[in-house]
Amino acid sequence: MIIKEFRPKSDLLKKYIKSFYFMKSMGNKKTEFVYYPHFVETINIFSNSTVKINDYSFNVKEKENEATIILTATKTKFRTAIIKNAYDIIGIQFSPLAIHNFINTNALTTIETGLFKITDKENLVKICLIQDIENRLIALESFFENSYKNVQLDKLSTAIELIQHSKGNIRMNDLERQINLSRRTILRQFKKYLYCSFEDFKNTVRFRLAIENFSNESKNMSSTIGDIAYYDQSDFINHFKALSGESPKKLLKQVTNNPESIKYFWKLKQI
């Protein structure tokens, strides 16, 4: 299995795209990835594959000359990807809201809340045919630079920054006052552009911060709880289980043993 990640070279794309990554396996072992909640938006291009999506899983099956392209917006629950054969996946990770500068989101085919199929995919599918990584990167950058349109979502961008700065603890009335938008407008814009509720986005921010703080700093659960202002340990545990399906102790132990998982937002198991 190969996993390689690259930052965009284009100054324009650096503002919006966090990374391109490639995942490839030539073997026929069954592979499982568990994706945990995150506010990073991702396009995944599954080359020579079809994808069947259930409530908590992706099932990826090999199919020659077929490609499935899926946009995952703000993730508010965990999901397992099950791949039964060799795979070749291209991923593009976007900052929150950035996807609207490159994809006509009004034309997406909705699978369920926050999950979409990209059906206008001819140019992206062509990139799958390129085997050389350097040339794939060139093609990806060219595609997104040519697709760019300057979408103005300044107030919603400010709202996201304030949520992240507050570690997911800002109250709605404070947000209304600081960005000069009504509660109703804020709630509507979160649903329209981030595909989740205001509260779900805050919870996702808190969940990711807890993982990052534990991974990068103290590796101490008590200080993690206090830093992100959970009410108590019970609140912290319930929040973690609701979003990841696992206890903090179990998941954070996996992060400690596999620090790369924090970069890719999943744990990996080959069977």
C-alpha positions as CSV (number, residue, x, y, z in Angstrom):
1,M,0.0,0.0,0.0
2,I,1.2,3.5,-0.9
3,I,0.0,6.7,0.7
4,K,1.5,10.0,-0.5
5,E,0.4,13.5,0.4
6,F,1.3,16.8,-1.3
7,R,0.6,20.5,-0.7
8,P,-0.5,22.6,-3.7
9,K,2.3,24.5,-5.4
10,S,0.0,27.2,-6.7
11,D,-0.3,30.3,-4.5
12,L,-4.0,30.5,-5.4
13,L,-4.7,26.9,-4.5
14,K,-2.8,27.1,-1.2
15,K,-5.5,29.4,0.2
16,Y,-8.2,26.8,-0.4
17,I,-6.8,23.3,-0.8
18,K,-5.0,21.7,2.2
19,S,-3.5,18.8,0.3
20,F,-3.7,16.3,-2.5
21,Y,-3.2,12.7,-1.5
22,F,-2.9,9.3,-3.3
23,M,-3.7,5.9,-1.9
24,K,-2.9,2.9,-3.9
25,S,-2.7,-0.9,-3.4
26,M,-2.0,-3.6,-5.9
27,G,-2.9,-6.4,-3.6
28,N,-6.2,-8.1,-3.1
29,K,-6.4,-7.9,0.6
30,K,-9.6,-6.5,2.2
31,T,-8.9,-3.0,3.5
32,E,-10.9,-1.0,6.0
33,F,-10.6,2.7,6.7
34,V,-12.5,4.4,9.5
35,Y,-13.2,8.1,8.8
36,Y,-13.9,10.2,11.9
37,P,-15.9,13.5,12.1
38,H,-14.0,16.5,10.6
39,F,-14.7,19.9,9.2
40,V,-12.3,19.4,6.3
41,E,-14.2,18.9,3.0
42,T,-12.9,16.1,0.7
43,I,-13.3,14.9,-2.8
44,N,-12.4,11.3,-3.3
45,I,-11.9,9.8,-6.8
46,F,-12.2,6.0,-6.8
47,S,-10.5,4.8,-10.0
48,N,-11.9,1.7,-11.6
49,S,-14.4,1.3,-8.8
50,T,-18.0,1.6,-7.9
51,V,-19.1,2.7,-4.4
52,K,-22.1,1.6,-2.5
53,I,-22.9,3.8,0.6
54,N,-24.8,2.6,3.6
55,D,-25.5,4.5,6.8
56,Y,-22.1,3.9,8.4
57,S,-20.0,2.5,5.5
58,F,-18.6,2.8,2.0
59,N,-18.3,-0.5,0.1
60,V,-15.8,-0.1,-2.8
61,K,-15.8,-2.8,-5.5
62,E,-13.4,-3.0,-8.4
63,K,-14.9,-2.3,-11.8
64,E,-12.8,-1.7,-14.9
65,N,-13.3,1.6,-16.8
66,E,-15.6,3.0,-14.1
67,A,-14.9,5.8,-11.6
68,T,-16.9,7.1,-8.7
69,I,-16.3,10.6,-7.4
70,I,-17.7,11.6,-4.0
71,L,-17.7,14.9,-2.1
72,T,-17.7,14.5,1.6
73,A,-18.6,17.8,3.3
74,T,-18.4,18.4,7.1
75,K,-18.4,14.9,8.6
76,T,-20.5,14.7,11.8
77,K,-20.3,10.9,12.3
78,F,-17.8,8.1,11.8
79,R,-18.0,5.9,8.7
80,T,-16.1,2.8,7.6
81,A,-14.8,2.4,4.1
82,I,-14.5,-1.3,3.0
83,I,-12.4,-2.0,0.0
84,K,-12.3,-5.6,-1.2
85,N,-9.8,-5.4,-4.0
86,A,-6.8,-3.4,-5.2
87,Y,-7.6,0.3,-5.2
88,D,-6.4,3.6,-6.6
89,I,-7.8,6.7,-4.8
90,I,-7.1,10.4,-5.4
91,G,-8.1,12.7,-2.6
92,I,-8.4,16.5,-2.4
93,Q,-8.8,18.1,1.0
94,F,-10.3,21.6,1.2
95,S,-10.6,24.1,3.9
96,P,-14.2,24.8,5.1
97,L,-16.3,26.5,2.4
98,A,-13.5,26.3,-0.1
99,I,-15.3,23.7,-2.3
100,H,-17.8,26.3,-3.4
101,N,-15.0,28.1,-5.3
102,F,-14.3,25.1,-7.5
103,I,-17.4,22.9,-7.9
104,N,-21.0,23.8,-8.8
105,T,-22.5,22.5,-5.6
106,N,-26.0,23.2,-6.9
107,A,-25.5,20.4,-9.5
108,L,-24.4,17.7,-7.0
109,T,-26.3,14.5,-6.6
110,T,-27.2,14.1,-2.9
111,I,-26.5,10.7,-1.4
112,E,-27.4,11.8,2.2
113,T,-26.6,14.8,4.4
114,G,-23.1,16.0,3.6
115,L,-22.4,13.2,1.0
116,F,-22.7,13.9,-2.7
117,K,-21.8,12.3,-6.0
118,I,-20.1,14.5,-8.6
119,T,-21.6,13.4,-11.9
120,D,-20.0,16.0,-14.1
121,K,-16.7,14.2,-13.8
122,E,-15.1,13.8,-17.2
123,N,-12.0,15.9,-16.5
124,L,-11.5,14.4,-13.1
125,V,-11.8,10.9,-14.4
126,K,-9.1,11.6,-17.0
127,I,-6.7,12.4,-14.2
128,C,-7.1,8.8,-13.0
129,L,-5.6,7.5,-16.2
130,I,-2.3,9.3,-15.4
131,Q,0.0,6.9,-13.6
132,D,2.9,9.2,-12.9
133,I,2.4,11.1,-9.6
134,E,4.1,14.3,-10.7
135,N,1.9,14.5,-13.8
136,R,-1.2,13.7,-11.8
137,L,-0.3,16.7,-9.5
138,I,0.2,19.0,-12.5
139,A,-3.2,17.9,-13.9
140,L,-5.0,18.4,-10.6
141,E,-3.6,21.9,-10.1
142,S,-4.5,22.8,-13.7
143,F,-8.0,21.5,-13.2
144,F,-8.6,23.5,-10.0
145,E,-6.9,26.6,-11.1
146,N,-9.1,26.6,-14.3
147,S,-12.2,25.9,-12.2
148,Y,-11.7,28.7,-9.7
149,K,-14.4,31.2,-9.1
150,N,-14.3,33.8,-6.3
151,V,-17.4,33.0,-4.1
152,Q,-18.1,35.6,-1.5
153,L,-18.9,34.0,1.9
154,D,-17.0,36.4,4.1
155,K,-19.3,36.5,7.0
156,L,-19.7,32.8,7.2
157,S,-15.9,32.4,6.9
158,T,-15.6,34.8,9.9
159,A,-18.2,32.7,11.8
160,I,-16.0,29.6,11.2
161,E,-12.9,31.4,12.4
162,L,-14.7,32.5,15.6
163,I,-15.9,29.0,16.3
164,Q,-12.4,27.6,15.9
165,H,-10.9,30.4,18.0
166,S,-13.4,29.7,20.8
167,K,-12.6,26.0,20.6
168,G,-16.2,25.3,19.6
169,N,-17.7,27.0,22.6
170,I,-19.0,30.3,21.2
171,R,-22.7,31.0,21.8
172,M,-25.1,31.9,19.1
173,N,-26.0,35.3,20.5
174,D,-22.3,36.2,20.7
175,L,-21.8,35.1,17.1
176,E,-24.9,37.1,15.9
177,R,-23.4,40.2,17.4
178,Q,-19.9,39.7,16.1
179,I,-20.8,39.0,12.5
180,N,-24.0,41.1,12.3
181,L,-26.2,38.3,11.0
182,S,-29.4,37.0,12.5
183,R,-29.7,33.6,14.1
184,R,-32.0,32.5,11.4
185,T,-29.6,33.5,8.6
186,I,-26.6,31.8,10.4
187,L,-28.5,28.5,10.8
188,R,-29.7,28.6,7.2
189,Q,-26.2,29.3,5.8
190,F,-24.6,26.5,7.8
191,K,-27.1,24.1,6.3
192,K,-26.7,25.5,2.8
193,Y,-22.9,25.8,2.6
194,L,-21.5,23.5,5.3
195,Y,-24.2,20.8,5.1
196,C,-24.6,20.5,8.8
197,S,-26.1,22.4,11.7
198,F,-24.4,25.1,13.7
199,E,-24.2,22.8,16.8
200,D,-22.9,19.9,14.8
201,F,-20.1,22.0,13.4
202,K,-19.1,23.2,16.9
203,N,-19.1,19.6,18.2
204,T,-16.9,18.5,15.3
205,V,-14.5,21.3,16.0
206,R,-14.3,20.3,19.7
207,F,-13.8,16.6,18.7
208,R,-10.9,17.3,16.4
209,L,-9.3,19.7,18.9
210,A,-9.4,17.0,21.6
211,I,-7.7,14.5,19.3
212,E,-5.1,17.1,18.2
213,N,-4.3,18.3,21.7
214,F,-4.0,14.8,23.0
215,S,-1.8,13.8,20.1
216,N,0.5,16.8,19.9
217,E,0.8,18.0,23.5
218,S,0.0,16.5,26.9
219,K,-1.3,13.0,26.0
220,N,-3.3,13.7,29.2
221,M,-7.0,13.3,29.1
222,S,-7.7,15.6,32.1
223,S,-5.9,18.5,30.6
224,T,-7.6,17.9,27.2
225,I,-11.0,18.0,28.9
226,G,-10.2,21.2,30.7
227,D,-8.7,22.9,27.7
228,I,-11.7,22.4,25.5
229,A,-14.2,23.2,28.3
230,Y,-16.1,20.0,28.5
231,Y,-18.4,20.1,31.6
232,D,-16.8,17.0,33.1
233,Q,-15.3,13.6,32.2
234,S,-18.8,12.1,31.6
235,D,-19.6,14.9,29.1
236,F,-16.3,14.3,27.3
237,I,-16.8,10.5,27.1
238,N,-20.4,10.8,25.9
239,H,-19.4,13.4,23.2
240,F,-16.6,11.1,21.9
241,K,-18.8,8.0,21.8
242,A,-21.5,9.9,19.9
243,L,-19.1,11.1,17.2
244,S,-16.7,8.2,16.9
245,G,-18.5,5.1,18.2
246,E,-15.5,4.5,20.6
247,S,-14.5,5.7,24.0
248,P,-11.9,8.4,24.2
249,K,-9.4,6.0,25.9
250,K,-9.6,3.5,23.0
251,L,-9.5,6.1,20.2
252,L,-6.8,8.3,21.7
253,K,-4.6,5.2,22.4
254,Q,-4.9,4.4,18.6
255,V,-3.8,8.0,17.9
256,T,-0.8,7.7,20.2
257,N,0.2,4.4,18.6
258,N,-0.3,5.6,15.0
259,P,0.4,9.4,14.9
260,E,-0.1,9.4,11.1
261,S,-3.8,8.8,11.6
262,I,-4.2,12.3,12.8
263,K,-3.0,13.5,9.3
264,Y,-5.4,11.4,7.3
265,F,-8.4,11.4,9.7
266,W,-8.8,7.6,9.7
267,K,-7.4,4.4,11.1
268,L,-6.4,1.7,8.6
269,K,-6.7,-2.1,8.9
270,Q,-5.8,-4.7,6.2
271,I,-7.3,-8.1,6.6
